[in-house]
Amino acid sequence: MKQYLLSVHVVEGDEAPPEDVMQQMYKDVDAVNDELQAAGAWVFAGGLHPPATATVVQIKDGEAVTTDGPFAETKEQLGGFWVIKAADLDEALAWAAKATRACQAPVEVRPFQDDAED
């Protein structure tokens, strides 16, 4: 089976949903996680702190240099992700459809370069 990254995208600065909506989203994401695990498609997943907590490390003039904040200068940022195993892109897209409903945010699907061994 191939591994896919399902990345959740958020818009920095957007107002957070009300608490009751957030609690429902957490429950819905937990349900998707449970379903992924039961199906044997789960590899790893995680939510991320806001982009302002990021630190970028780069090599400049042979030295490692760190800067605060996200690398990409854009409002759209990575908010979380799943790494899953799926037989093909169609199966990965089906999982992404469940994920986007659960987290109420766009989910991008990308295959890893190398096939993962079971």
ABEGO torsion letter per residue (X at the ends): XBBBBBBBBBBBGBBBBBAAAAAAAAAAAAAAAAAAAAAGABABBBBBBBAAABBBBBBBGGBBBBBBEBABBBABBBAEBBBBBBABAAAAAAAAAAAAAAAGBBBBBBBBABBBBX
